[in-house]
């Protein structure tokens, strides 16, 4: 993989984790759509990886729970 594409892949993964930690997205699919809308067309290929999906789903779930707990407090 070329250096530029490796850097782009890392950028997309970082952005995906940032979005997941906001608590505003329910799962990897909604993050994928948000990234594509932001111009990261390569996100579709990356999100075919089950590990990536699982990690983002987990991060989304944790962030949503924290967000709900904050709102309830």
Residue pairs with C-beta under 8 A, 6 or more apart in sequence:
1 9
8 42
9 42
9 46
11 40
12 35
12 40
12 42
12 43
12 46
13 46
13 52
15 35
15 38
15 40
16 28
16 31
16 32
16 35
16 43
16 46
16 52
16 56
17 55
17 56
17 59
19 25
19 31
19 34
19 35
20 28
20 31
20 56
20 59
20 60
20 63
21 59
21 63
22 63
23 60
23 63
23 64
23 66
23 67
25 31
25 34
25 60
26 60
26 64
27 56
27 57
27 60
28 47
28 52
28 53
28 54
28 56
28 57
28 60
29 47
30 60
31 47
31 56
31 60
32 43
32 44
32 47
35 43
36 43
36 44
46 52
47 53
